[in-house]
Amino acid sequence: MNRNKTIFIVVIALLGIAFIITLFVSLPAKKKANLPPGVHGVMVTEVLQTNNYTYLNVKEEDRVYWMAINAAEIAVGVPADLVRRRPLQPLLVLLAE
């Protein structure tokens, strides 16, 4: 009787460990927004205003880079979707919070 109880506890423990491992393996490493092809999710980290353009230092996952858009009031720390309409002419669309 005692041996059956020990075997039962070991089996339950192994099933629990297998469940936890399966759960962690199935979770995505990073939560990514479901963006259409060609759209990049960025976080604005720095803004430089000029007369005709607004220069943005943005972070996209591991990358940090500068981009220019038509003059606009953009706040630091704002998440945004970056849509490239044509090369060198990005359009910034702010996400609703």
TIPA-46412 format. One record per atom (N, C-alpha, C, CB): residue in one letter; x, y, z; atom name. Coordinates in nm, 4 decimals. Glycine has a CB too. Layout:
 r     east    north       up  a
 A        X        Y        Z CA
...
END
This chain:
 r     east    north       up  a
 M   0.0819  -0.1192   0.0000  N
 M   0.0000   0.0000   0.0000 CA
 M   0.0865   0.1260   0.0000  C
 M  -0.0933  -0.0004   0.1202 CB
 N   0.1891   0.1267   0.0815  N
 N   0.2767   0.2427   0.0909 CA
 N   0.3518   0.2664  -0.0401  C
 N   0.3757   0.2248   0.2058 CB
 R   0.3905   0.1570  -0.1059  N
 R   0.4621   0.1689  -0.2331 CA
 R   0.3711   0.2268  -0.3417  C
 R   0.5167   0.0316  -0.2771 CB
 N   0.2454   0.1847  -0.3464  N
 N   0.1505   0.2366  -0.4449 CA
 N   0.1277   0.3866  -0.4243  C
 N   0.0165   0.1606  -0.4360 CB
 K   0.1229   0.4294  -0.3000  N
 K   0.1044   0.5702  -0.2693 CA
 K   0.2244   0.6525  -0.3180  C
 K   0.0837   0.5895  -0.1181 CB
 T   0.3449   0.6013  -0.2984  N
 T   0.4668   0.6690  -0.3434 CA
 T   0.4691   0.6783  -0.4952  C
 T   0.5923   0.5953  -0.2925 CB
 I   0.4339   0.5707  -0.5633  N
 I   0.4305   0.5704  -0.7100 CA
 I   0.3279   0.6716  -0.7598  C
 I   0.3975   0.4289  -0.7642 CB
 F   0.2127   0.6762  -0.6944  N
 F   0.1080   0.7709  -0.7329 CA
 F   0.1575   0.9151  -0.7188  C
 F  -0.0184   0.7492  -0.6473 CB
 I   0.2239   0.9464  -0.6102  N
 I   0.2747   1.0817  -0.5865 CA
 I   0.3818   1.1173  -0.6898  C
 I   0.3322   1.0938  -0.4432 CB
 V   0.4697   1.0245  -0.7219  N
 V   0.5747   1.0496  -0.8216 CA
 V   0.5126   1.0740  -0.9589  C
 V   0.6739   0.9305  -0.8280 CB
 V   0.4130   0.9957  -0.9971  N
 V   0.3467   1.0122  -1.1268 CA
 V   0.2777   1.1483  -1.1341  C
 V   0.2442   0.8986  -1.1507 CB
 I   0.2075   1.1865  -1.0285  N
 I   0.1402   1.3167  -1.0259 CA
 I   0.2432   1.4297  -1.0352  C
 I   0.0550   1.3317  -0.8969 CB
 A   0.3550   1.4193  -0.9649  N
 A   0.4596   1.5207  -0.9691 CA
 A   0.5184   1.5315  -1.1101  C
 A   0.5703   1.4879  -0.8671 CB
 L   0.5443   1.4188  -1.1742  N
 L   0.5980   1.4199  -1.3103 CA
 L   0.4995   1.4805  -1.4094  C
 L   0.6343   1.2786  -1.3535 CB
 L   0.3718   1.4497  -1.3933  N
 L   0.2705   1.5098  -1.4807 CA
 L   0.2642   1.6616  -1.4607  C
 L   0.1321   1.4468  -1.4536 CB
 G   0.2758   1.7053  -1.3368  N
 G   0.2765   1.8487  -1.3077 CA
 G   0.3960   1.9181  -1.3710  C
 G   0.2768   1.8722  -1.1574 CB
 I   0.5130   1.8572  -1.3603  N
 I   0.6338   1.9135  -1.4205 CA
 I   0.6199   1.9181  -1.5726  C
 I   0.7582   1.8309  -1.3803 CB
 A   0.5666   1.8123  -1.6325  N
 A   0.5469   1.8092  -1.7778 CA
 A   0.4493   1.9190  -1.8208  C
 A   0.4947   1.6704  -1.8227 CB
 F   0.3449   1.9407  -1.7429  N
 F   0.2475   2.0457  -1.7749 CA
 F   0.3130   2.1830  -1.7698  C
 F   0.1280   2.0404  -1.6777 CB
 I   0.3915   2.2097  -1.6677  N
 I   0.4575   2.3402  -1.6535 CA
 I   0.5567   2.3635  -1.7677  C
 I   0.5302   2.3495  -1.5171 CB
 I   0.6331   2.2615  -1.8027  N
 I   0.7282   2.2747  -1.9140 CA
 I   0.6542   2.3021  -2.0443  C
 I   0.8145   2.1473  -1.9277 CB
 T   0.5458   2.2313  -2.0690  N
 T   0.4659   2.2518  -2.1905 CA
 T   0.4093   2.3934  -2.1940  C
 T   0.3515   2.1485  -2.1985 CB
 L   0.3650   2.4427  -2.0815  N
 L   0.3108   2.5774  -2.0741 CA
 L   0.4156   2.6821  -2.1096  C
 L   0.2556   2.6041  -1.9354 CB
 F   0.5358   2.6707  -2.0540  N
 F   0.6412   2.7679  -2.0818 CA
 F   0.6924   2.7581  -2.2248  C
 F   0.7559   2.7489  -1.9853 CB
 V   0.6976   2.6406  -2.2812  N
 V   0.7452   2.6246  -2.4189 CA
 V   0.6454   2.6853  -2.5169  C
 V   0.7684   2.4755  -2.4516 CB
 S   0.5168   2.6767  -2.4856  N
 S   0.4152   2.7264  -2.5783 CA
 S   0.3964   2.8771  -2.5712  C
 S   0.2844   2.6589  -2.5510 CB
 L   0.4453   2.9438  -2.4664  N
 L   0.4326   3.0894  -2.4562 CA
 L   0.5332   3.1564  -2.5491  C
 L   0.4539   3.1367  -2.3098 CB
 P   0.4930   3.2660  -2.6164  N
 P   0.5886   3.3378  -2.7010 CA
 P   0.6943   3.4053  -2.6156  C
 P   0.5168   3.4418  -2.7884 CB
 A   0.8150   3.4194  -2.6719  N
 A   0.9254   3.4817  -2.5985 CA
 A   0.8957   3.6287  -2.5714  C
 A   1.0572   3.4678  -2.6769 CB
 K   0.8444   3.7014  -2.6691  N
 K   0.8093   3.8416  -2.6537 CA
 K   0.6696   3.8619  -2.7083  C
 K   0.9113   3.9339  -2.7254 CB
 K   0.5963   3.9469  -2.6414  N
 K   0.4637   3.9784  -2.6915 CA
 K   0.4784   4.0780  -2.8058  C
 K   0.3724   4.0350  -2.5786 CB
 K   0.4351   4.0382  -2.9252  N
 K   0.4417   4.1245  -3.0414 CA
 K   0.3002   4.1623  -3.0822  C
 K   0.5170   4.0557  -3.1581 CB
 A   0.2864   4.2861  -3.1233  N
 A   0.1570   4.3306  -3.1740 CA
 A   0.1313   4.2626  -3.3078  C
 A   0.1523   4.4861  -3.1884 CB
 N   0.0064   4.2366  -3.3360  N
 N  -0.0297   4.1784  -3.4648 CA
 N  -0.0374   4.2907  -3.5667  C
 N  -0.1650   4.1002  -3.4567 CB
 L   0.0753   4.3202  -3.6290  N
 L   0.0836   4.4289  -3.7257 CA
 L   0.0844   4.3725  -3.8662  C
 L   0.2085   4.5149  -3.7015 CB
 P   0.0235   4.4443  -3.9603  N
 P   0.0255   4.3983  -4.0989 CA
 P   0.1678   4.3992  -4.1541  C
 P  -0.0656   4.4860  -4.1859 CB
 P   0.1921   4.3271  -4.2619  N
 P   0.3253   4.3272  -4.3231 CA
 P   0.3680   4.4689  -4.3600  C
 P   0.3273   4.2373  -4.4479 CB
 G   0.4945   4.5007  -4.3335  N
 G   0.5477   4.6324  -4.3661 CA
 G   0.5269   4.7362  -4.2577  C
 G   0.4862   4.6807  -4.4914 CB
 V   0.4605   4.6987  -4.1477  N
 V   0.4345   4.7918  -4.0387 CA
 V   0.5234   4.7539  -3.9212  C
 V   0.2839   4.7910  -3.9978 CB
 H   0.5898   4.8522  -3.8631  N
 H   0.6819   4.8296  -3.7527 CA
 H   0.6280   4.8969  -3.6269  C
 H   0.8232   4.8826  -3.7870 CB
 G   0.6267   4.8259  -3.5159  N
 G   0.5890   4.8851  -3.3886 CA
 G   0.7123   4.9453  -3.3235  C
 G   0.5232   4.7803  -3.2957 CB
 V   0.7090   5.0734  -3.2922  N
 V   0.8244   5.1420  -3.2353 CA
 V   0.7823   5.2189  -3.1102  C
 V   0.8883   5.2375  -3.3391 CB
 M   0.8814   5.2532  -3.0274  N
 M   0.8623   5.3406  -2.9126 CA
 M   0.9479   5.4638  -2.9352  C
 M   0.8990   5.2689  -2.7778 CB
 V   0.8886   5.5831  -2.9259  N
 V   0.9617   5.7076  -2.9474 CA
 V   1.0446   5.7362  -2.8223  C
 V   0.8640   5.8265  -2.9792 CB
 T   1.1782   5.7504  -2.8399  N
 T   1.2673   5.7746  -2.7268 CA
 T   1.3243   5.9160  -2.7246  C
 T   1.3801   5.6754  -2.7290 CB
 E   1.3210   5.9853  -2.8384  N
 E   1.3728   6.1219  -2.8455 CA
 E   1.3097   6.1924  -2.9651  C
 E   1.5288   6.1227  -2.8564 CB
 V   1.2800   6.3213  -2.9500  N
 V   1.2173   6.3992  -3.0566 CA
 V   1.3003   6.5238  -3.0817  C
 V   1.0707   6.4368  -3.0204 CB
 L   1.3258   6.5537  -3.2098  N
 L   1.3979   6.6739  -3.2497 CA
 L   1.3108   6.7458  -3.3524  C
 L   1.5412   6.6399  -3.3081 CB
 Q   1.2641   6.8668  -3.3187  N
 Q   1.1743   6.9413  -3.4075 CA
 Q   1.2532   7.0376  -3.4967  C
 Q   1.0695   7.0190  -3.3250 CB
 T   1.2141   7.0466  -3.6235  N
 T   1.2638   7.1494  -3.7154 CA
 T   1.1416   7.2101  -3.7839  C
 T   1.3666   7.0898  -3.8212 CB
 N   1.1633   7.3049  -3.8744  N
 N   1.0499   7.3704  -3.9409 CA
 N   0.9655   7.2741  -4.0237  C
 N   1.1002   7.4817  -4.0296 CB
 N   1.0299   7.1890  -4.1021  N
 N   0.9571   7.1030  -4.1958 CA
 N   0.9464   6.9574  -4.1526  C
 N   1.0225   7.1088  -4.3287 CB
 Y   1.0375   6.9133  -4.0664  N
 Y   1.0403   6.7722  -4.0296 CA
 Y   1.0485   6.7559  -3.8785  C
 Y   1.1581   6.7017  -4.0967 CB
 T   1.0050   6.6400  -3.8341  N
 T   1.0245   6.5975  -3.6960 CA
 T   1.1124   6.4742  -3.7015  C
 T   0.8875   6.5689  -3.6223 CB
 Y   1.2244   6.4796  -3.6324  N
 Y   1.3167   6.3660  -3.6293 CA
 Y   1.2899   6.2872  -3.5014  C
 Y   1.4668   6.4132  -3.6366 CB
 L   1.2750   6.1579  -3.5165  N
 L   1.2420   6.0712  -3.4041 CA
 L   1.3498   5.9662  -3.3847  C
 L   1.1060   6.0044  -3.4254 CB
 N   1.3948   5.9529  -3.2629  N
 N   1.4804   5.8406  -3.2270 CA
 N   1.3851   5.7356  -3.1719  C
 N   1.5946   5.8809  -3.1216 CB
 V   1.3793   5.6213  -3.2379  N
 V   1.2813   5.5187  -3.2010 CA
 V   1.3506   5.3878  -3.1676  C
 V   1.1800   5.4973  -3.3143 CB
 K   1.2833   5.3071  -3.0873  N
 K   1.3337   5.1745  -3.0521 CA
 K   1.2329   5.0720  -3.1013  C
 K   1.3577   5.1608  -2.8975 CB
 E   1.2837   4.9753  -3.1754  N
 E   1.2022   4.8649  -3.2261 CA
 E   1.2696   4.7353  -3.1845  C
 E   1.1846   4.8725  -3.3825 CB
 E   1.2123   4.6692  -3.0856  N
 E   1.2721   4.5498  -3.0259 CA
 E   1.4152   4.5807  -2.9830  C
 E   1.2694   4.4305  -3.1257 CB
 D   1.5178   4.5263  -3.0509  N
 D   1.6579   4.5484  -3.0129 CA
 D   1.7212   4.6653  -3.0865  C
 D   1.7387   4.4235  -3.0389 CB
 R   1.6557   4.7166  -3.1908  N
 R   1.7129   4.8215  -3.2755 CA
 R   1.6735   4.9605  -3.2266  C
 R   1.6681   4.8027  -3.4204 CB
 V   1.7679   5.0533  -3.2342  N
 V   1.7427   5.1951  -3.2080 CA
 V   1.7898   5.2711  -3.3304  C
 V   1.8157   5.2453  -3.0768 CB
 Y   1.7038   5.3570  -3.3864  N
 Y   1.7422   5.4318  -3.5055 CA
 Y   1.6644   5.5625  -3.5136  C
 Y   1.7189   5.3478  -3.6320 CB
 W   1.7160   5.6535  -3.5978  N
 W   1.6516   5.7817  -3.6229 CA
 W   1.5671   5.7719  -3.7485  C
 W   1.7560   5.8945  -3.6361 CB
 M   1.4566   5.8467  -3.7494  N
 M   1.3727   5.8560  -3.8678 CA
 M   1.3174   5.9975  -3.8753  C
 M   1.2577   5.7503  -3.8649 CB
 A   1.2788   6.0390  -3.9936  N
 A   1.2207   6.1715  -4.0138 CA
 A   1.0795   6.1571  -4.0680  C
 A   1.3076   6.2562  -4.1099 CB
 I   0.9901   6.2410  -4.0157  N
 I   0.8525   6.2459  -4.0660 CA
 I   0.8187   6.3924  -4.0898  C
 I   0.7504   6.1787  -3.9652 CB
 N   0.7080   6.4181  -4.1586  N
 N   0.6619   6.5559  -4.1730 CA
 N   0.6413   6.6136  -4.0339  C
 N   0.5303   6.5639  -4.2574 CB
 A   0.6595   6.7449  -4.0192  N
 A   0.6509   6.8098  -3.8888 CA
 A   0.5225   6.7681  -3.8165  C
 A   0.6564   6.9632  -3.9045 CB
 A   0.5390   6.7233  -3.6933  N
 A   0.4253   6.6786  -3.6129 CA
 A   0.4618   6.6877  -3.4659  C
 A   0.3835   6.5337  -3.6502 CB
 E   0.3610   6.7030  -3.3819  N
 E   0.3835   6.7039  -3.2377 CA
 E   0.3790   6.5600  -3.1877  C
 E   0.2776   6.7925  -3.1641 CB
 I   0.4930   6.5065  -3.1519  N
 I   0.5054   6.3696  -3.1033 CA
 I   0.5719   6.3749  -2.9664  C
 I   0.5873   6.2800  -3.2031 CB
 A   0.5192   6.3003  -2.8719  N
 A   0.5749   6.2995  -2.7366 CA
 A   0.6688   6.1807  -2.7179  C
 A   0.4623   6.2953  -2.6317 CB
 V   0.7713   6.2002  -2.6361  N
 V   0.8642   6.0918  -2.6016 CA
 V   0.7876   5.9879  -2.5204  C
 V   0.9887   6.1458  -2.5213 CB
 G   0.8185   5.8615  -2.5447  N
 G   0.7547   5.7523  -2.4718 CA
 G   0.6253   5.7046  -2.5338  C
 G   0.7287   5.7941  -2.3322 CB
 V   0.5901   5.7601  -2.6492  N
 V   0.4659   5.7226  -2.7155 CA
 V   0.4896   5.6006  -2.8032  C
 V   0.4104   5.8399  -2.7992 CB
 P   0.4122   5.4932  -2.7825  N
 P   0.4227   5.3800  -2.8756 CA
 P   0.3551   5.4180  -3.0068  C
 P   0.3581   5.2505  -2.8154 CB
 A   0.4097   5.3693  -3.1160  N
 A   0.3537   5.4042  -3.2468 CA
 A   0.3753   5.2900  -3.3441  C
 A   0.4169   5.5340  -3.3013 CB
 D   0.2923   5.2880  -3.4473  N
 D   0.3125   5.1976  -3.5606 CA
 D   0.3776   5.2790  -3.6704  C
 D   0.1773   5.1322  -3.6095 CB
 L   0.4862   5.2297  -3.7221  N
 L   0.5577   5.2985  -3.8294 CA
 L   0.5208   5.2305  -3.9608  C
 L   0.7134   5.2966  -3.8058 CB
 V   0.4562   5.3047  -4.0475  N
 V   0.4141   5.2512  -4.1771 CA
 V   0.4989   5.3159  -4.2843  C
 V   0.2621   5.2763  -4.2033 CB
 R   0.5719   5.2365  -4.3593  N
 R   0.6550   5.2917  -4.4663 CA
 R   0.5727   5.2923  -4.5952  C
 R   0.7877   5.2088  -4.4842 CB
 R   0.5365   5.4144  -4.6373  N
 R   0.4595   5.4271  -4.7612 CA
 R   0.5509   5.4132  -4.8820  C
 R   0.3854   5.5622  -4.7657 CB
 R   0.6593   5.4885  -4.8809  N
 R   0.7604   5.4821  -4.9856 CA
 R   0.8955   5.4893  -4.9165  C
 R   0.7429   5.5977  -5.0915 CB
 P   1.0013   5.4459  -4.9809  N
 P   1.1322   5.4572  -4.9171 CA
 P   1.1608   5.6018  -4.8763  C
 P   1.2422   5.4061  -5.0114 CB
 L   1.2129   5.6194  -4.7576  N
 L   1.2528   5.7472  -4.7007 CA
 L   1.1364   5.8404  -4.6704  C
 L   1.3467   5.8150  -4.7932 CB
 Q   1.0123   5.7927  -4.6794  N
 Q   0.8977   5.8749  -4.6435 CA
 Q   0.8058   5.7966  -4.5496  C
 Q   0.8210   5.9206  -4.7702 CB
 P   0.8473   5.7782  -4.4245  N
 P   0.7621   5.7037  -4.3320 CA
 P   0.6446   5.7874  -4.2836  C
 P   0.8434   5.6553  -4.2131 CB
 L   0.5385   5.7218  -4.2489  N
 L   0.4210   5.7844  -4.1902 CA
 L   0.4057   5.7261  -4.0511  C
 L   0.2920   5.7614  -4.2775 CB
 L   0.3887   5.8104  -3.9530  N
 L   0.3766   5.7646  -3.8156 CA
 L   0.2307   5.7657  -3.7742  C
 L   0.4606   5.8520  -3.7210 CB
 V   0.1804   5.6541  -3.7289  N
 V   0.0428   5.6443  -3.6823 CA
 V   0.0476   5.6092  -3.5343  C
 V  -0.0391   5.5378  -3.7643 CB
 L  -0.0044   5.6959  -3.4498  N
 L   0.0007   5.6725  -3.3060 CA
 L  -0.1022   5.5690  -3.2649  C
 L  -0.0218   5.8025  -3.2295 CB
 L  -0.0636   5.4862  -3.1691  N
 L  -0.1554   5.3857  -3.1174 CA
 L  -0.2458   5.4482  -3.0125  C
 L  -0.0785   5.2659  -3.0584 CB
 A  -0.3671   5.4057  -3.0070  N
 A  -0.4586   5.4518  -2.9027 CA
 A  -0.4214   5.3848  -2.7723  C
 A  -0.6065   5.4221  -2.9396 CB
 E  -0.4227   5.4593  -2.6632  N
 E  -0.3875   5.4029  -2.5327 CA
 E  -0.5112   5.3625  -2.4580  C
 E  -0.3068   5.5020  -2.4500 CB
END
